[in-house]
């Protein structure tokens, strides 16, 4: 297509072989550094909620948070806010002063006022750098490098950027610096070298999850491939950048991507899409008072009108762009406008005007891009790298010398260390022996205490059985004996009196048999052996509920496997003892029993609404003997018992017994 062919011709540069380059593209790429400066400012430690050695006021952190939020939307307001706070800073707080000065410089930089920006950056550098962390210095070096790159001082720019990179390689800062270095090489048309730096910067930004740097770097990769005339790859990176910019609502990034897409569609001949994207960029830039991006978008629209052969419209647009460029004193934009003037007048047949503008364009271009500049940039990188390597080599030699001198000392220290370790080992073994001895004594003492508790519990149980026999069975038998004796001693007893005495004796004997069965049942419950724990507990509940004096609610879950006989007996006795205590001593009217079994343990919980008691104070025989008997039985099965009781609040007793206990200490021994 003829128009496209003519456009491609316009971006060739003599003396560079087959390299393709557009000064207009470089001008747009340079603006990307505005975002990077802001990213560096926001991500450096001074912007985080931390304190330096003198204590940073939380009020300063709040001010910086507000200022950062206004940075993109109202730069003047953000700067005025920070400058006002700067006036009240403590003069001894060097780190905080550098933080404020860097922010103020960044606000001037984003507005393309490089003179004032450099003034504040160098004010920060004049402070004592030894008293601040290196990250603050790196941010300022990177910003100064950006301004030098933006104004065409590529050698100085690269010097500051490499100095910043060698000082700090933290992810977020390294991404910004590497991106800036890539733009330097893009500006001098070294696209492969620039791509290498951009890809390394992208890896850092993705690792740090730095979305602002990521969208900038992706856009720069789009320009790399556009200059290589690989349109598909260029559009891929522009679209990726736009997605990230939209996700974080970054208007500046969207402006840059829209201008980039406008250039790409112009290059491929899709003028309608090109015009749409440049118009989007122009509208957003005007809303943001971004003069540089506005001028760039207008230049893009002028280029489209020239290719459509609407030369009058093209001239009006390029004149507007030139006025903006001259107002902000940006030579890069001005020389690009000169080139476009020359092409428009050439296309209109006004060759003299075209030649004049072409000569002005060439003079300005030589100021920024020539072979000498390229050699200077490469030499600067090599020089900085060589200096870095020399320093590293000297450090290595110094370390080797120190190592040689310290060999004997190291060996001596090693011997002393080994002797110390041996001594510590002896002390440790001695300590371990004493601890084992203490542990054995403690185990013996605990076993003796358990045995004593078991014996005491057994004695109490025997006393209780004797008391039951004396108070219950003995009393009934005594009454029966008295009735029989009365019949035997009185010869003359009426038949009616005999019948009453015999019936009373029979009743006493029946009651004695009933009491005997109850005592026998308590000593050896047949139902527990024949039907298991669940039926035995339910039997206790039924017998108590039959009295209609107290209500017992019983819930049993998961009791579906055969338990150890000793565990069943322990839990059964616990239910007997605790319900008996609740009725006789606590005078409860309601008792709740829960018995739950799982694969690992079985839990019994009994709760009553009785009087409650203080276990530590009320150690009556009725209470302490029964409870400590239960505790002894439970501990023999490696279980635990927990008592929760207070006066006039009732009692909750929880017993937990493991079903698959393994004594690891026994196995280890």
For each residue, the residues with C-beta under 8 A, 3 or more apart:
1: 4 5 269
2: 5 6
3: 6 7 269 307
4: 1 7 8 268 269
5: 1 2 8 9
6: 2 3 9 10 307
7: 3 4 10 11 266 267 269 307
8: 4 5 11 12 20 229 267
9: 5 6 12
10: 6 7 343
11: 7 8 20 21 22
12: 8 9 20
13: 16 19 21 189
14:
15: 371
16: 13 19 21 189
17:
18:
19: 13 16 189 191
20: 8 11 12 227 228 229
21: 11 13 16 25 26 189 227 369
22: 11 25 26 227 263
23: 26 27 332 335 336 339 365 369
24: 27 28 263 296 299 300 303 336 340
25: 21 22 28 29 223 226 227 263
26: 21 22 23 29 30 186 187 332
27: 23 24 30 31 296 332 333 336
28: 24 25 31 32 223 256 259 260 263 296
29: 25 26 32 183 186 187 220 223
30: 26 27 33 149 150 183 187 332
31: 27 28 34 256 292 293 296
32: 28 29 35 36 179 183 216 219 220 256
33: 30 36 37 146 149 150 180 183
34: 31 37 38 109 110 252
35: 32 38 39 212 213 215 216 250 252 253 256
36: 32 33 39 40 142 146 176 179 180 213 216
37: 33 34 40 41 106 109 110 142 143 146
38: 34 35 41 42 71 72 106 110 212
39: 35 36 42 43 172 176 210 212 213 216
40: 36 37 43 44 139 142 143 172 173 176
41: 37 38 44 47 68 102 103 106 139 143
42: 38 39 47 68 71 212
43: 39 40 47 172 173 210
44: 40 41 47 99 102 135 136 138 139 173
45: 48 50 133 135 136
46: 64 95 96 98 99 102 136
47: 41 42 43 44 64 68 99
48: 45 61
49: 58 61
50: 45 56
51: 55 56
52: 55 56 93 95 96
53:
54: 90 92 93
55: 51 52
56: 50 51 52 60 61 93 96
57: 60 61
58: 49 61 62
59: 62 63
60: 56 57 63 64 85 96
61: 48 49 56 57 58 64 65
62: 58 59 65 66
63: 59 60 66 67 81 82 85
64: 46 47 60 61 67 68 82 99 103
65: 61 62 68 69
66: 62 63 69 70 78 81
67: 63 64 70 71 78 81 82 103
68: 41 42 47 64 65 71 78
69: 65 66 73
70: 66 67 73 74 75 77 78 81
71: 38 42 67 68 75 78 106 107 110
72: 38 75 250 251 252 288
73: 69 70 288
74: 70 77 78
75: 70 71 72 78 79 107 110 111
76: 79 80 107
77: 70 74 80 81
78: 66 67 68 70 71 74 75 81 82 107
79: 75 76 82 83 103 104 107 108
80: 76 77 83 84
81: 63 66 67 70 77 78 84 85
82: 63 64 67 78 79 85 86 100 103 104 107
83: 79 80 86 87 104
84: 80 81 87 88
85: 60 63 81 82 88 89 100
86: 82 83 89 97 100 101 104
87: 83 84
88: 84 85
89: 85 86 93 96 97 100
90: 54 93 96
91: 97
92: 54
93: 52 54 56 89 90 96 97
94: 97 98 127 128 131 132
95: 46 52 98 99 131 132 133 136
96: 46 52 56 60 89 90 93 99 100
97: 86 89 91 93 94 100 101 124 127
98: 46 94 95 101 102 124 127 132 136 140
99: 44 46 47 64 95 96 102 103 136
100: 82 85 86 89 96 97 103 104
101: 86 97 98 104 105 120 121 123 124
102: 41 44 46 98 99 105 106 120 121 124 136 139 140 143
103: 41 64 67 79 82 99 100 106 107
104: 79 82 83 86 100 101 107 108 120
105: 101 102 108 109 116 117 118 119 120 121 124 140 143
106: 37 38 41 71 102 103 109 110 117 143
107: 71 75 76 78 79 82 103 104 110 111
108: 79 104 105 111 113 114 116 117 120
109: 34 37 105 106 112 113 114 117 143 146 147
110: 34 37 38 71 75 106 107
111: 75 107 108
112: 109 291 292 328 330
113: 108 109 116 117
114: 108 109 117 118 147 150 151
115: 118 119
116: 105 108 113 119 120
117: 105 106 108 109 113 114 120 121 143 147
118: 105 114 115 121 122 144 147
119: 105 115 116 122 123
120: 101 102 104 105 108 116 117 123 124
121: 101 102 105 117 118 124 125 140 143 144 147
122: 118 119 125 126 144
123: 101 119 120 126 127
124: 97 98 101 102 105 120 121 127 136 140
125: 121 122 129 137 140
126: 122 123
127: 94 97 98 123 124 131 132
128: 94 131 132
129: 125 132 137
130:
131: 94 95 127 128
132: 94 95 98 127 128 129 136 137
133: 45 95 136
134: 137 138 167 168
135: 44 45 138 139 168 170 173
136: 44 45 46 95 98 99 102 124 132 133 139 140
137: 125 129 132 134 140 141 164 167
138: 44 134 135 141 142 164 167 168 173 177
139: 40 41 44 102 135 136 142 143 164 173
140: 98 102 105 121 124 125 136 137 143 144
141: 137 138 144 145 160 161 163 164 167
142: 36 37 40 138 139 145 146 160 161 164 173 176 177 180
143: 37 40 41 102 105 106 109 117 121 139 140 146 147
144: 118 121 122 140 141 147 148 160
145: 141 142 148 149 156 157 158 159 160 161 164 177 180
146: 33 36 37 109 142 143 149 150 157 180
147: 109 114 117 118 121 143 144 150 151 157
148: 144 145 151 153 154 156 157 160
149: 30 33 145 146 152 153 154 157 158 161 180 183 184 187
150: 30 33 114 146 147 332
151: 114 147 148 331
152: 149 331 332 367 368
153: 148 149 156 157
154: 148 149 157 158 184 187 188 373 376 377
155: 158 159 373 376 377 380
156: 145 148 153 159 160
157: 145 146 147 148 149 153 154 160 161 180 184
158: 145 149 154 155 161 162 181 184 377 380 381 384
159: 145 155 156 162 163 380 384
160: 141 142 144 145 148 156 157 163 164
161: 141 142 145 149 157 158 164 165 177 180 181 184
162: 158 159 165 166 181 380 381 384 385
163: 141 159 160 166 167 384
164: 137 138 139 141 142 145 160 161 167 168 173 177
165: 161 162 168 169 174 177 178 181
166: 162 163 384 388
167: 134 137 138 141 163 164
168: 134 135 138 164 165 173 174
169: 165 173 174
170: 135 173 174 208
171: 174 175 204 205 207 208 210
172: 39 40 43 175 176 204 205 208 210 213
173: 40 43 44 135 138 139 142 164 168 169 170 176 177
174: 165 168 169 170 171 177 178 201 204
175: 171 172 178 179 201 202 204 205 208 210 213 214 217
176: 36 39 40 142 172 173 179 180 201 213
177: 138 142 145 161 164 165 173 174 180 181 201
178: 165 174 175 181 182 197 198 200 201 204
179: 32 36 175 176 182 183 197 198 201 213 216 217 220
180: 33 36 142 145 146 149 157 161 176 177 183 184
181: 158 161 162 165 177 178 184 185 197
182: 178 179 185 186 193 194 195 196 197 198 201 217 220
183: 29 30 32 33 149 179 180 186 187 194 220
184: 149 154 157 158 161 180 181 187 188 194 377
185: 181 182 188 190 191 193 194 197 377
186: 26 29 182 183 189 190 191 194 220 223 224 227
187: 26 29 30 149 154 183 184 368 369
188: 154 184 185 369 373 374 377
189: 13 16 19 21 186 227 369
190: 185 186 193 194 374
191: 19 185 186 194 195 224 227 228
192: 195 196
193: 182 185 190 196 197
194: 182 183 184 185 186 190 191 197 198 220 224
195: 182 191 192 198 199 221 224
196: 182 192 193 199 200
197: 178 179 181 182 185 193 194 200 201
198: 178 179 182 194 195 201 202 217 220 221 224
199: 195 196 202 203 221
200: 178 196 197 203 204
201: 174 175 176 177 178 179 182 197 198 204 205 213 217
202: 175 198 199 205 206 214 217 218 221
203: 199 200 206 207
204: 171 172 174 175 178 200 201 207 208 210 213
205: 171 172 175 201 202 208 210 213 214 217
206: 202 203 209 214
207: 171 203 204
208: 170 171 172 175 204 205 213
209: 206
210: 39 43 171 172 175 204 205 213 214
211: 214 215 244 247 248 250
212: 35 38 39 42 215 216 248 250 253
213: 35 36 39 172 175 176 179 201 204 205 208 210 216 217
214: 175 202 205 206 210 211 217 218 241 244
215: 35 211 212 218 219 241 242 244 245 248 250 253 257
216: 32 35 36 39 179 212 213 219 220 241 253 256
217: 175 179 182 198 201 202 205 213 214 220 221
218: 202 214 215 221 222 237 238 240 241 244
219: 32 215 216 222 223 237 238 241 253 256 257 260
220: 29 32 179 182 183 186 194 198 216 217 223 224
221: 195 198 199 202 217 218 224 225 237
222: 218 219 225 226 234 235 236 237 238 241 257 260 264
223: 25 28 29 186 219 220 226 227 234 260
224: 186 191 194 195 198 220 221 227 228 234
225: 221 222 228 230 231 233 234 237
226: 25 222 223 229 230 231 234 260 263 264 267
227: 20 21 22 25 186 189 191 223 224
228: 20 191 224 225 233
229: 8 20 226 267
230: 225 226 233 234
231: 225 226 234 235 264 267 268
232: 235 236
233: 225 228 230 236 237
234: 222 223 224 225 226 230 231 237 238 264
235: 222 231 232 238 239 261 264
236: 222 232 233 239 240
237: 218 219 221 222 225 233 234 240 241
238: 218 219 222 234 235 241 242 257 260 261 264
239: 235 236 242 243
240: 218 236 237 243 244
241: 214 215 216 218 219 222 237 238 244 245 253 257
242: 215 238 239 245 246 254 257 261
243: 239 240 246 247
244: 211 214 215 218 240 241 247 248 253
245: 215 241 242 248 250 253 254 257
246: 242 243 249 254
247: 211 243 244
248: 211 212 215 244 245 253
249: 246
250: 35 72 211 212 215 245 253 254
251: 72 254 255 284 288
252: 34 35 72 255 256 288 290 293
253: 35 212 215 216 219 241 244 245 248 250 256 257
254: 242 245 246 250 251 257 258 280 281 284
255: 251 252 258 259 281 284 285 288 290 293 297
256: 28 31 32 35 216 219 252 253 259 260 281 293
257: 215 219 222 238 241 242 245 253 254 260 261
258: 254 255 261 262 277 278 280 281 284 297
259: 28 255 256 262 263 277 278 281 293 296 297 300
260: 28 219 222 223 226 238 256 257 263 264
261: 235 238 242 257 258 264 265 273 274 277
262: 258 259 265 266 274 275 276 277 278 281 297 300
263: 22 24 25 28 226 259 260 266 267 274 300
264: 222 226 231 234 235 238 260 261 267 268 274
265: 261 262 268 270 271 273 274 277
266: 7 262 263 269 270 271 274 300 303 304 307
267: 7 8 226 229 231 263 264
268: 4 231 264 265
269: 1 3 4 7 266
270: 265 266 273 274
271: 265 266 274 275 304 307 308
272: 275 276
273: 261 265 270 276 277
274: 261 262 263 264 265 266 270 271 277 278 300 304
275: 262 271 272 278 279 301 304
276: 262 272 273 279 280
277: 258 259 261 262 265 273 274 280 281
278: 258 259 262 274 275 281 282 297 300 301 304
279: 275 276 282 283 297 301
280: 254 258 276 277 283 284
281: 254 255 256 258 259 262 277 278 284 285 293 296 297 300
282: 278 279 285 286 293 294 297 298 301
283: 279 280 286 287
284: 251 254 255 258 280 281 287 288 290 293
285: 255 281 282 288 290 291 292 293 294 297
286: 282 283 289 290 294
287: 283 284
288: 72 73 251 252 255 284 285 293
289: 286
290: 252 255 284 285 286 293 294
291: 112 285 294 295 324 327 328
292: 31 112 285 295 296 328 330 333
293: 31 252 255 256 259 281 282 284 285 288 290 296 297
294: 282 285 286 290 291 297 298 324
295: 291 292 298 299 321 324 325 328 330 333
296: 24 27 28 31 259 281 292 293 299 300 321 333
297: 255 258 259 262 278 279 281 282 285 293 294 300 301
298: 282 294 295 301 302 317 318 320 321 324
299: 24 295 296 302 303 317 318 321 333 336 337 340
300: 24 259 262 263 266 274 278 281 296 297 303 304
301: 275 278 279 282 297 298 304 305 317
302: 298 299 305 306 313 314 315 317 318 321 340 344
303: 24 266 299 300 306 307 314 340
304: 266 271 274 275 278 300 301 307 308
305: 301 302 308 310 311 313 314 317
306: 302 303 309 310 311 314 340 343 344 347
307: 3 6 7 266 271 303 304
308: 271 304 305
309: 306 347
310: 305 306 313 314
311: 305 306 314 315 344 347 348
312: 315 316
313: 302 305 310 316 317
314: 302 303 305 306 310 311 317 318 340 344
315: 302 311 312 318 319 341 344
316: 312 313 319 320
317: 298 299 301 302 305 313 314 320 321
318: 298 299 302 314 315 321 322 337 340 341 344
319: 315 316 322 323
320: 298 316 317 323 324
321: 295 296 298 299 302 317 318 324 325 333 337
322: 318 319 325 326 334 337 341
323: 319 320 326 327
324: 291 294 295 298 320 321 327 328 333
325: 295 321 322 328 330 333 334 337
326: 322 323 329 334
327: 291 323 324
328: 112 291 292 295 324 325 333
329: 326
330: 112 292 295 325 333 334
331: 151 152 334 335 364 367 368
332: 23 26 27 30 150 152 335 336 368
333: 27 292 295 296 299 321 324 325 328 330 336 337
334: 322 325 326 330 331 337 338 364
335: 23 331 332 338 339 360 361 364 365 367 368
336: 23 24 27 299 332 333 339 340
337: 299 318 321 322 325 333 334 340 341
338: 334 335 341 342 357 358 360 361 364
339: 23 335 336 342 343 357 358 361 365
340: 24 299 302 303 306 314 318 336 337 343 344
341: 315 318 322 337 338 344 345 353 354 357
342: 338 339 345 346 354 355 356 357 358 361
343: 10 306 339 340 346 347 354
344: 302 306 311 314 315 318 340 341 347 348 354
345: 341 342 348 350 351 353 354 357
346: 342 343 349 350 351 354
347: 306 309 311 343 344
348: 311 344 345
349: 346
350: 345 346 353 354
351: 345 346 354 355
352: 355 356
353: 341 345 350 356 357
354: 341 342 343 344 345 346 350 351 357 358
355: 342 351 352 358 359
356: 342 352 353 359 360
357: 338 339 341 342 345 353 354 360 361
358: 338 339 342 354 355 361 362
359: 355 356 362 363
360: 335 338 356 357 363 364
361: 335 338 339 342 357 358 364 365
362: 358 359 365 366
363: 359 360 366 367
364: 331 334 335 338 360 361 367 368
365: 23 335 339 361 362 368 369
366: 362 363 369 370
367: 152 331 335 363 364
368: 152 187 331 332 335 364 365 373
369: 21 23 187 188 189 365 366 373 374
370: 366 373 374
371: 15 374 375
372: 375 376
373: 154 155 188 368 369 370 376 377
374: 188 190 369 370 371 377 378
375: 371 372 378 379
376: 154 155 372 373 379 380
377: 154 155 158 184 185 188 373 374 380 381
378: 374 375 381 382
379: 375 376 382 383
380: 155 158 159 162 376 377 383 384
381: 158 162 377 378 384 385
382: 378 379 385 386
383: 379 380 386 387
384: 158 159 162 163 166 380 381 387 388
385: 162 381 382 388 389
386: 382 383 389 390
387: 383 384 390 391
388: 166 384 385 391 392
389: 385 386 392 393
390: 386 387 393 394
391: 387 388 394 395
392: 388 389 395 396
393: 389 390 396 397
394: 390 391 397 398
395: 391 392 398 399
396: 392 393 399 400
397: 393 394 400 401
398: 394 395 401 402
399: 395 396 402 403
400: 396 397 403 404
401: 397 398 404 405
402: 398 399 405 406
403: 399 400 406 407
404: 400 401 407
405: 401 402 409
406: 402 403 409 410
407: 403 404 410 411
408: 411 412
409: 405 406 412 413
410: 406 407 413 414
411: 407 408 414 415
412: 408 409 415 416
413: 409 410 416 417
414: 410 411 417 418
415: 411 412 418 419
416: 412 413 419 420
417: 413 414 420 421
418: 414 415 421 422
419: 415 416 422 423
420: 416 417 423 424
421: 417 418 424 425
422: 418 419 425 426
423: 419 420 426 427
424: 420 421 427 428
425: 421 422 428 429
426: 422 423 429 430
427: 423 424 430 431
428: 424 425 431 432
429: 425 426 432 433
430: 426 427 433 434
431: 427 428 434 435
432: 428 429 435 436
433: 429 430 436 437
434: 430 431 437 438
435: 431 432 438 439
436: 432 433 439 440
437: 433 434 440 441
438: 434 435 441 442
439: 435 436 442 443
440: 436 437 443 444
441: 437 438 444 445
442: 438 439 445 446
443: 439 440 446 447
444: 440 441 447 448
445: 441 442 448 449
446: 442 443 449 450
447: 443 444 450 451
448: 444 445 451 452
449: 445 446 452 453
450: 446 447 453 454 632 635 636
451: 447 448 454 455
452: 448 449 455 456
453: 449 450 456 457 628 631 632
454: 450 451 457 458 632 636
455: 451 452 458 459
456: 452 453 459 460 625 628
457: 453 454 460 461 625 628 629 632 633
458: 454 455 461 462
459: 455 456 462 463
460: 456 457 463 464 621 625 626 629
461: 457 458 464 465 629
462: 458 459 465 466
463: 459 460 466 467
464: 460 461 467 468 625
465: 461 462 468 469 519 523
466: 462 463 469 470
467: 463 464 470 471
468: 464 465 471 472 473 515 519 522
469: 465 466 472 473 474 519
470: 466 467 473 474 475
471: 467 468 474 475
472: 468 469 475 476 512 515 518 519
473: 468 469 470 476 477 512 515 516 519
474: 469 470 471 477 478
475: 470 471 472 478 479
476: 472 473 479 480 508 509 511 512 515
477: 473 474 480 481 508 509 512
478: 474 475 481 482
479: 475 476 482 483 504 505 508
480: 476 477 483 484 504 505 508 509 512
481: 477 478 484 485
482: 478 479 485 486
483: 479 480 486 487 501 502 504 505 508
484: 480 481 487 488 501 505
485: 481 482 488 489
486: 482 483 489 490 493 501
487: 483 484 490 493 498 501 502
488: 484 485
489: 485 486
490: 486 487 493
491:
492:
493: 486 487 490 497 498 501
494: 497 498
495: 498 499
496: 499 500
497: 493 494 500 501
498: 487 493 494 495 501 502
499: 495 496 502 503
500: 496 497 503 504
501: 483 484 486 487 493 497 498 504 505
502: 483 487 498 499 505 506
503: 499 500 506 507
504: 479 480 483 500 501 507 508
505: 479 480 483 484 501 502 508 509
506: 502 503 509 510
507: 503 504 510 511
508: 476 477 479 480 483 504 505 511 512
509: 476 477 480 505 506 512 513
510: 506 507 513 514
511: 476 507 508 514 515
512: 472 473 476 477 480 508 509 515 516
513: 509 510 516 517
514: 510 511 517 518
515: 468 472 473 476 511 512 518 519
516: 473 512 513 519 520
517: 513 514 520 521
518: 472 514 515 521 522
519: 465 468 469 472 473 515 516 522 523
520: 516 517 523 524
521: 517 518 524 525 526
522: 468 518 519 525 576
523: 465 519 520
524: 520 521 529
525: 521 522 528 529 536 539 572
526: 521 529 530
527: 530 531 535 536 539
528: 525 531 532 533 536 568 569 572
529: 524 525 526
530: 526 527
531: 527 528 534 535 536
532: 528 535 536 559 562 563 568
533: 528 536 537 559 563 568 571 572 595
534: 531 537 538 556 559 595
535: 527 531 532 538 539
536: 525 527 528 531 532 533 539 540 568 572
537: 533 534 540 541 554 556 571 572 575 593 595
538: 534 535 541 542 554 556
539: 525 527 535 536 542 543
540: 536 537 543 544 575 576 579
541: 537 538 544 545 552 554 593
542: 538 539 545 546
543: 539 540 546 547
544: 540 541 547 550 552 579 583
545: 541 542 548 550 551 552
546: 542 543
547: 543 544 550
548: 545
549:
550: 544 545 547 583 588 589 590 591
551: 545 589 590 591
552: 541 544 545 579 590 591 592 593
553: 590 591 592 593
554: 537 538 541 592 593 594 595
555: 592 593 594 595
556: 534 537 538 559 594 595 596
557: 594 595 596 597
558: 596 597 598
559: 532 533 534 556 563 595 597 602
560: 597
561: 597
562: 532
563: 532 533 559 567 568 597 602 659
564: 567 568
565: 568 569
566: 569 570 636 637
567: 563 564 570 571 602 637 657 659
568: 528 532 533 536 563 564 565 571 572
569: 528 565 566 572 573
570: 566 567 573 574 630 633 634 636 637 657
571: 533 537 567 568 574 575 595 602 604 655 657
572: 525 528 533 536 537 568 569 575 576
573: 569 570 576 577 629 630 633
574: 570 571 577 578 604 606 630 633 634 655
575: 537 540 571 572 578 579 593 604 606
576: 522 540 572 573 579 580
577: 573 574 580 581 626 627 629 630
578: 574 575 581 582 606 626 630 653
579: 540 544 552 575 576 582 583 591 593 606
580: 576 577 583 584 626
581: 577 578 584 585 586 622 623 626 627
582: 578 579 585 586 588 591 606 608 610 651
583: 544 550 579 580 586 587 588 591
584: 580 581 587 622
585: 581 582 610 611 613 620 622 623
586: 581 582 583 608 610 611 612 613 650 651
587: 583 584 610 611
588: 550 582 583 591 608 609 610 611 650
589: 550 551 609 610
590: 550 551 552 553 608 609
591: 550 551 552 553 579 582 583 588 606 607 608 609
592: 552 553 554 555 605 606 607 608
593: 537 541 552 553 554 555 575 579 604 605 606
594: 554 555 556 557 603 604 605 606
595: 533 534 537 554 555 556 557 559 571 602 603 604
596: 556 557 558 602 603 605
597: 557 558 559 560 561 563 601 602 603 659
598: 558 601 602
599: 659 660
600: 658 659 660
601: 597 598 656 657 658 659
602: 559 563 567 571 595 596 597 598 656 657 659
603: 594 595 596 597 654 655 656 657
604: 571 574 575 593 594 595 654 655 656
605: 592 593 594 596 652 653 654 655
606: 574 575 578 579 582 591 592 593 594 652 653
607: 591 592 650 651 652 653
608: 582 586 588 590 591 592 650 651
609: 588 589 590 591 650
610: 582 585 586 587 588 589 650 651
611: 585 586 587 588 647 648 650
612: 586 645 646 647 648 649 650 651
613: 585 586 618 623 645 647 651
614: 617 618 645 646 647
615: 618 619 623 624 627 643 645
616: 619
617: 614
618: 613 614 615 623
619: 615 616 623 624
620: 585 623 624
621: 460 624 625
622: 581 584 585 625 626
623: 581 585 613 615 618 619 620 626 627
624: 615 619 620 621 627 628
625: 456 457 460 464 621 622 628 629
626: 460 577 578 580 581 622 623 629 630
627: 577 581 615 623 624 630 631 643
628: 453 456 457 624 625 631 632
629: 457 460 461 573 577 625 626 632 633
630: 570 573 574 577 578 626 627 633 634 641 655
631: 453 627 628 634 635 641
632: 450 453 454 457 628 629 635 636
633: 457 570 573 574 629 630 636 637
634: 570 574 630 631 637 639 640 641 655 657
635: 450 631 632 638 639 641
636: 450 454 566 570 632 633
637: 566 567 570 633 634 657 658 661
638: 635 657 658 661 663
639: 634 635 655 656 657 658
640: 634 655 656
641: 630 631 634 635 653 654 655 656
642: 653 654 655
643: 615 627 651 652 653
644: 651 652 653 654
645: 612 613 614 615 649 650 651 652 653
646: 612 614 649
647: 611 612 613 614
648: 611 612
649: 612 645 646
650: 586 588 607 608 609 610 611 612 645
651: 582 586 607 608 610 612 613 643 644 645
652: 605 606 607 643 644 645
653: 578 605 606 607 641 642 643 644 645
654: 603 604 605 641 642 644
655: 571 574 603 604 605 630 634 639 640 641 642
656: 601 602 603 604 639 640 641
657: 567 570 571 601 602 603 634 637 638 639
658: 600 601 637 638 639 661
659: 563 567 597 599 600 601 602
660: 599 600
661: 637 638 658
662: 667
663: 638 666 667
664: 667 668
665: 668 669
666: 663 669
667: 662 663 664
668: 664 665
669: 665 666
